[in-house]
């Protein structure tokens, strides 16, 4: 594909609206005036609706935007990456990566931090109860929810959930908190696996159930309770992991979905596809609903669009279906009830509906758009959050990694199978690079360029070859070599997140004991050595499954292994304990006592 050379808002992007072509990125000539990206990631509207607050992730700030003029009134620099916002009376609550997870109360007049408290690592998506008594924080890396007493501004408990909680929503009566878990948990060599919604009783702060979504559901990004409180809306990817990746047509590999949860029965009501028959709508992120419940809005970060869905018509179509499970395969359901609005920007993620339309923040082009939906022409207002935006090669690679507009029929980006910042999706895929009919577990791309060969079977000599093969054979696309090199740069600069198993940044006592076992057993260290804990060699593990043509696999890195389950080449081991005790792996470890097993696993999970 060749990018058209038309200027894009004086900035680093240029995009052809007619084709929604790939947003190619160039550097500004005036580097002295250039500003790094701020990456808007969340939105919150003041009670008087006069101010829209924008959380700027990499900008480490909150922008206060005048909604009448759509101009930045103030900008508040804050410690750490700002990951989420919630309105708290006349102030704001913001989650931050500072000190591995803090909740900040910010004065909206001065921008000063009034109070702060430690929460969990990866704190994001704050939700406040209706009485302003408690805040609930998703601790993304710790698989938990922090419950904060707002009077004393102190965490009072943590509620364990499932895997990488990304979003939360409170029921209309405040009795139930719904939490979206990004990825499935458990083994991946099964016919049914899906991410789940955790349901928490706010009175007892206990999980009462987990609502499993349709088969293949992953990358849950956003939750929204309908104004009448009867339904919960969830955006996510729906992966067709049971079929070989031989084509892209008609959503053969990945589709984009909206799931509707019935809050009365706390059960899945329906999953509908957001794609069209010959064009995907990947990267579905923010979701909201108009106050009159006439429209559902969904941001598509992969194709830079906003969907406006006729909500009553959608519910009528769902009700008319005898077997609602079939809707998860119906690419025509949106054909006459939805308008796809192209956006002049890149990476729409958070959205927020108001009386006349929708605010959309675009993560990669650092801008804010207000679309007026009260007129058929959908006029829009636009605000550049970072007028002198500087795009590095690493950032360009990140943009391309998440952009589906260059993919055949725009079905998916690299992010589709690596939705956790280049890590894993918890699924098995039959990628065809080692034949057909033998699915393999998705590997993390962290350190992929530093630990050749790549793929579990080692069939690619290095990650550069894998990147190019992935674009050609998985996205059915072509990119310039400069763009492919930018993706390489992005992946090379991925950094491991410190393990949540560390205690104040150090190994726990159990992990210290486990380290001795790891280094002295004569088994673990033999294959998992060096700075990446891999010898970068192939080994016969004698653990071939029924479909495997070999049992010789590339030694994976153990860095960040706490984040990348399930384990083994086919994901048969849900946990490291399963891998060591049940799998044909590390034979010497089987002689360990139960406490030694626990200590060894504690160490490996701390890497």
ZAMARGU-4260 file (C-alpha; in steps of 0.2 Angstrom, whole numbers, plus 5000, padded with zeros to 4 digits):
<rodrens>
0) 5000/5000/5000 | 5006/5018/4996 | 5001/5032/5008 | 4994/5047/4999 | 5005/5063/5002
5) 4991/5075/5008 | 4995/5085/5024 | 4986/5080/5039 | 4981/5094/5051 | 4999/5102/5050
10) 5005/5087/5059 | 5013/5070/5058 | 4998/5060/5051 | 4991/5060/5034 | 4976/5050/5029
15) 4964/5048/5014 | 4946/5049/5020 | 4939/5041/5005 | 4948/5025/5008 | 4952/5026/5026
20) 4970/5022/5022 | 4984/5019/5034 | 4989/5034/5044 | 5007/5036/5038 | 5017/5046/5050
25) 5031/5059/5047 | 5042/5069/5059 | 5040/5088/5060 | 5054/5098/5053 | 5054/5110/5068
30) 5060/5098/5081 | 5063/5112/5093 | 5045/5116/5095 | 5039/5098/5094 | 5030/5090/5109
35) 5029/5071/5113 | 5012/5063/5113 | 5000/5065/5127 | 4989/5050/5123 | 4972/5054/5129
40) 4965/5038/5138 | 4949/5043/5148 | 4936/5057/5149 | 4925/5064/5162 | 4912/5078/5161
45) 4909/5090/5176 | 4891/5090/5184 | 4887/5107/5175 | 4894/5100/5159 | 4904/5115/5156
50) 4921/5106/5158 | 4927/5090/5150 | 4942/5082/5159 | 4954/5072/5148 | 4966/5060/5156
55) 4983/5061/5146 | 4992/5044/5149 | 5010/5048/5143 | 5007/5067/5145 | 5006/5063/5164
60) 4992/5076/5165 | 4974/5081/5165 | 4967/5093/5152 | 4952/5104/5157 | 4943/5108/5141
65) 4929/5121/5140 | 4915/5112/5131 | 4907/5128/5124 | 4922/5133/5114 | 4931/5116/5114
70) 4947/5124/5120 | 4959/5119/5134 | 4956/5130/5149 | 4969/5122/5160 | 4981/5108/5161
75) 4986/5099/5177 | 5003/5090/5177 | 5002/5075/5189 | 5014/5061/5195 | 5015/5046/5184
80) 5005/5040/5169 | 4987/5045/5171 | 4976/5030/5167 | 4958/5035/5172 | 4946/5048/5179
85) 4930/5050/5189 | 4921/5066/5195 | 4921/5067/5214 | 4910/5082/5219 | 4919/5097/5214
90) 4936/5088/5212 | 4942/5074/5201 | 4949/5056/5206 | 4963/5051/5195 | 4972/5034/5194
95) 4991/5035/5191 | 5005/5023/5189 | 5015/5033/5201 | 5023/5022/5215 | 5016/5007/5205
100) 4998/5012/5208 | 4990/5027/5216 | 4973/5036/5218 | 4974/5055/5217 | 4961/5068/5222
105) 4964/5083/5212 | 4957/5100/5215 | 4949/5106/5199 | 4953/5125/5202 | 4972/5124/5206
110) 4976/5107/5199 | 4985/5102/5215 | 4984/5084/5222 | 4974/5086/5238 | 4975/5068/5244
115) 4983/5052/5238 | 4983/5034/5243 | 4992/5018/5237 | 4982/5006/5227 | 4987/4991/5216
120) 4999/4990/5202 | 4991/4995/5185 | 4978/5006/5194 | 4965/5011/5181 | 4946/5014/5178
125) 4940/5022/5194 | 4922/5021/5198 | 4913/5030/5212 | 4898/5024/5221 | 4882/5035/5221
130) 4884/5042/5239 | 4903/5047/5235 | 4908/5035/5250 | 4919/5023/5240 | 4929/5021/5225
135) 4933/5005/5215 | 4949/5004/5206 | 4954/4991/5193 | 4972/4984/5197 | 4976/4978/5180
140) 4992/4969/5184 | 4987/4962/5201 | 4970/4955/5195 | 4961/4964/5209 | 4949/4978/5213
145) 4954/4991/5226 | 4940/4997/5237 | 4944/5014/5244 | 4935/5023/5258 | 4934/5041/5252
150) 4931/5049/5268 | 4948/5043/5275 | 4955/5041/5258 | 4962/5024/5262 | 4961/5007/5254
155) 4950/4995/5265 | 4951/4979/5255 | 4955/4971/5238 | 4944/4960/5229 | 4952/4946/5218
160) 4945/4945/5200 | 4951/4936/5185 | 4964/4942/5172 | 4969/4960/5169 | 4954/4970/5174
165) 4952/4984/5162 | 4935/4993/5165 | 4921/4993/5178 | 4903/4999/5179 | 4891/5001/5194
170) 4873/4995/5193 | 4860/5009/5194 | 4855/5004/5212 | 4874/5003/5217 | 4872/4986/5223
175) 4883/4978/5210 | 4900/4981/5202 | 4904/4974/5185 | 4922/4971/5180 | 4928/4967/5163
180) 4943/4955/5163 | 4954/4958/5147 | 4958/4940/5143 | 4952/4922/5146 | 4960/4912/5159
185) 4963/4893/5160 | 4971/4881/5147 | 4969/4886/5128 | 4969/4869/5120 | 4950/4868/5122
190) 4935/4871/5111 | 4927/4884/5122 | 4937/4898/5131 | 4932/4916/5133 | 4935/4931/5145
195) 4922/4934/5158 | 4914/4948/5168 | 4916/4948/5186 | 4901/4952/5197 | 4904/4960/5214
200) 4892/4963/5228 | 4896/4980/5234 | 4889/4977/5252 | 4900/4962/5255 | 4914/4966/5243
205) 4913/4948/5237 | 4913/4941/5219 | 4896/4932/5217 | 4898/4926/5199 | 4908/4927/5183
210) 4898/4929/5167 | 4907/4920/5153 | 4905/4928/5136 | 4904/4920/5119 | 4917/4908/5113
215) 4933/4917/5108 | 4929/4933/5117 | 4944/4943/5123 | 4951/4961/5123 | 4937/4967/5134
220) 4939/4986/5133 | 4924/4996/5140 | 4908/4994/5150 | 4893/5004/5151 | 4876/5003/5160
225) 4861/5008/5150 | 4852/5023/5157 | 4837/5012/5163 | 4850/5000/5172 | 4843/4985/5163
230) 4858/4981/5152 | 4877/4981/5153 | 4886/4985/5136 | 4903/4977/5133 | 4915/4980/5119
235) 4927/4966/5114 | 4935/4955/5101 | 4927/4939/5095 | 4941/4927/5090 | 4938/4912/5078
240) 4952/4902/5085 | 4945/4885/5081 | 4948/4887/5062 | 4965/4888/5053 | 4970/4906/5047
245) 4968/4903/5029 | 4958/4918/5025 | 4951/4935/5031 | 4935/4936/5022 | 4919/4937/5032
250) 4928/4938/5049 | 4936/4922/5047 | 4950/4926/5060 | 4944/4940/5071 | 4928/4949/5072
255) 4923/4964/5083 | 4908/4962/5095 | 4896/4971/5107 | 4889/4960/5121 | 4873/4964/5130
260) 4872/4958/5148 | 4855/4957/5156 | 4857/4964/5173 | 4841/4957/5181 | 4847/4939/5178
265) 4866/4944/5177 | 4867/4933/5162 | 4873/4935/5144 | 4858/4942/5133 | 4866/4943/5116
270) 4882/4945/5107 | 4881/4955/5090 | 4895/4958/5078 | 4900/4976/5074 | 4908/4972/5057
275) 4900/4972/5040 | 4901/4958/5028 | 4916/4964/5018 | 4924/4976/5030 | 4929/4974/5048
280) 4927/4986/5063 | 4942/4981/5074 | 4948/4988/5090 | 4931/4992/5097 | 4935/5002/5112
285) 4924/5015/5121 | 4905/5012/5122 | 4891/5024/5128 | 4872/5026/5126 | 4862/5041/5123
290) 4851/5047/5138 | 4835/5043/5129 | 4842/5025/5125 | 4839/5028/5106 | 4858/5026/5101
295) 4873/5016/5106 | 4890/5023/5102 | 4906/5013/5099 | 4923/5019/5095 | 4933/5008/5083
300) 4952/5012/5087 | 4958/5000/5073 | 4949/5009/5058 | 4947/5027/5066 | 4928/5027/5066
305) 4913/5029/5077 | 4898/5018/5075 | 4880/5025/5079 | 4868/5011/5082 | 4849/5012/5082
310) 4847/5004/5099 | 4828/5000/5098 | 4830/4993/5081 | 4845/4982/5087 | 4835/4976/5102
315) 4820/4971/5091 | 4832/4961/5079 | 4839/4952/5094 | 4821/4948/5101 | 4816/4941/5085
320) 4830/4929/5084 | 4825/4912/5090 | 4843/4906/5093 | 4852/4921/5100 | 4869/4912/5100
325) 4868/4913/5080 | 4870/4932/5081 | 4888/4930/5085 | 4890/4925/5067 | 4879/4937/5059
330) 4888/4950/5049 | 4873/4958/5042 | 4864/4963/5058 | 4871/4981/5058 | 4868/4984/5039
335) 4852/4994/5041 | 4853/5001/5059 | 4870/5008/5060 | 4880/5023/5053 | 4899/5021/5053
340) 4907/5039/5054 | 4925/5041/5048 | 4935/5051/5060 | 4949/5063/5055 | 4962/5056/5066
345) 4970/5040/5073 | 4965/5028/5087 | 4948/5033/5095 | 4947/5025/5112 | 4937/5034/5126
350) 4920/5041/5121 | 4907/5050/5131 | 4890/5055/5126 | 4881/5071/5130 | 4864/5079/5125
355) 4868/5083/5107 | 4882/5070/5103 | 4898/5061/5107 | 4915/5067/5113 | 4929/5055/5106
360) 4947/5056/5111 | 4960/5049/5099 | 4975/5041/5107 | 4987/5042/5093 | 4983/5058/5085
365) 4981/5067/5102 | 4965/5075/5098 | 4947/5077/5104 | 4932/5078/5093 | 4914/5082/5097
370) 4902/5075/5084 | 4885/5083/5084 | 4872/5069/5081 | 4857/5081/5082 | 4860/5084/5063
375) 4860/5072/5049 | 4876/5078/5042 | 4885/5075/5059 | 4895/5091/5060 | 4910/5090/5071
380) 4921/5101/5081 | 4940/5097/5083 | 4953/5101/5096 | 4972/5097/5094 | 4977/5092/5112
385) 4996/5093/5106 | 4997/5105/5092 | 5016/5102/5089 | 5015/5083/5090 | 5032/5074/5088
390) 5031/5056/5082 | 5046/5045/5085 | 5050/5029/5075 | 5045/5019/5091 | 5028/5028/5091
395) 5025/5026/5073 | 5028/5007/5075 | 5015/5007/5089 | 5003/5016/5078 | 5005/5004/5064
400) 5004/4989/5076 | 4987/4995/5082 | 4981/5001/5064 | 4970/4989/5054 | 4967/5001/5040
405) 4981/4993/5029 | 4974/4975/5032 | 4964/4967/5019 | 4946/4973/5021 | 4952/4981/5038
410) 4948/4965/5048 | 4963/4966/5061 | 4979/4974/5066 | 4994/4966/5075 | 4985/4971/5091
415) 4971/4958/5088 | 4981/4943/5093 | 4993/4953/5105 | 4980/4965/5114 | 4989/4966/5130
420) 5003/4979/5123 | 5011/4966/5112 | 5009/4951/5124 | 4996/4937/5122 | 4978/4934/5120
425) 4977/4918/5129 | 4972/4908/5114 | 4978/4895/5102 | 4980/4899/5083 | 4983/4888/5068
430) 4995/4900/5059 | 5001/4888/5045 | 5019/4893/5047 | 5022/4874/5052 | 5008/4866/5043
435) 4990/4865/5046 | 4979/4857/5060 | 4991/4860/5074 | 4987/4876/5084 | 4999/4884/5095
440) 4998/4896/5110 | 5001/4914/5106 | 5018/4920/5112 | 5022/4937/5119 | 5032/4949/5108
445) 5042/4955/5123 | 5061/4952/5119 | 5056/4943/5103 | 5070/4953/5093 | 5083/4949/5106
450) 5079/4930/5108 | 5079/4922/5091 | 5073/4911/5083 | 5054/4916/5084 | 5038/4906/5085
455) 5037/4891/5096 | 5043/4879/5083 | 5058/4891/5079 | 5053/4891/5061 | 5057/4910/5059
460) 5076/4914/5061 | 5072/4931/5069 | 5058/4943/5074 | 5061/4954/5059 | 5056/4940/5047
465) 5041/4936/5058 | 5035/4954/5058 | 5036/4954/5039 | 5028/4937/5038 | 5014/4942/5049
470) 5009/4957/5039 | 5010/4947/5023 | 5001/4931/5028 | 4990/4936/5043 | 4984/4953/5038
475) 4986/4950/5019 | 4994/4967/5017 | 5009/4976/5011 | 5019/4990/5020 | 5034/5000/5016
480) 5051/4993/5023 | 5052/5009/5033 | 5035/5006/5041 | 5041/4988/5045 | 5057/4994/5053
485) 5046/5006/5064 | 5036/4991/5070 | 5053/4982/5074 | 5058/4997/5084 | 5042/4998/5094
490) 5044/4979/5098 | 5062/4981/5103 | 5058/4995/5115 | 5045/4985/5124 | 5050/4985/5142
495) 5044/4972/5155 | 5032/4977/5169 | 5040/4973/5186 | 5032/4958/5193 | 5017/4961/5205
500) 5025/4946/5215 | 5039/4957/5220 | 5039/4965/5237 | 5044/4983/5237 | 5054/4979/5221
505) 5063/4964/5229 | 5061/4945/5229 | 5050/4939/5243 | 5057/4926/5256 | 5049/4912/5247
510) 5055/4918/5230 | 5073/4919/5237 | 5072/4901/5242 | 5065/4897/5225 | 5079/4906/5217
515) 5091/4894/5225 | 5081/4879/5219 | 5081/4886/5201 | 5099/4889/5201 | 5105/4873/5210
520) 5092/4860/5203 | 5103/4857/5188 | 5087/4857/5177 | 5079/4875/5176 | 5095/4885/5174
525) 5101/4873/5160 | 5089/4880/5148 | 5083/4896/5156 | 5099/4906/5158 | 5106/4923/5154
530) 5098/4940/5155 | 5082/4933/5146 | 5081/4916/5155 | 5082/4907/5139 | 5097/4898/5130
535) 5088/4902/5113 | 5089/4883/5108 | 5077/4870/5103 | 5074/4855/5114 | 5064/4839/5113
540) 5051/4840/5127 | 5043/4823/5123 | 5026/4831/5125 | 5018/4831/5108 | 4999/4832/5107
545) 4988/4822/5095 | 4990/4835/5081 | 5008/4839/5083 | 5021/4834/5071 | 5036/4836/5083
550) 5039/4839/5102 | 5054/4850/5099 | 5051/4868/5104 | 5060/4884/5106 | 5065/4889/5124
555) 5054/4904/5129 | 5060/4918/5140 | 5054/4917/5158 | 5054/4936/5160 | 5036/4942/5163
560) 5030/4924/5163 | 5017/4930/5176 | 5008/4939/5163 | 5009/4927/5148 | 4999/4911/5153
565) 4993/4898/5148 | 5009/4888/5146 | 5018/4875/5135 | 5017/4875/5116 | 4998/4872/5116
570) 4993/4881/5131 | 4988/4865/5140 | 4994/4871/5157 | 4984/4885/5165 | 4997/4888/5178
575) 5015/4885/5181 | 5010/4872/5194 | 5000/4863/5181 | 5015/4864/5169 | 5028/4857/5182
580) 5017/4844/5190 | 5006/4838/5176 | 5016/4842/5161 | 5031/4832/5154 | 5042/4846/5159
585) 5057/4849/5170 | 5058/4831/5176 | 5070/4835/5190 | 5057/4847/5198 | 5045/4832/5201
590) 5056/4827/5215 | 5053/4843/5224 | 5042/4844/5240 | 5026/4854/5240 | 5034/4869/5248
595) 5049/4869/5236 | 5037/4869/5222 | 5028/4884/5229 | 5045/4893/5232 | 5051/4889/5214
600) 5035/4895/5206 | 5036/4911/5217 | 5053/4915/5210 | 5049/4912/5192 | 5033/4922/5194
605) 5044/4936/5201 | 5055/4937/5185
</rodrens>
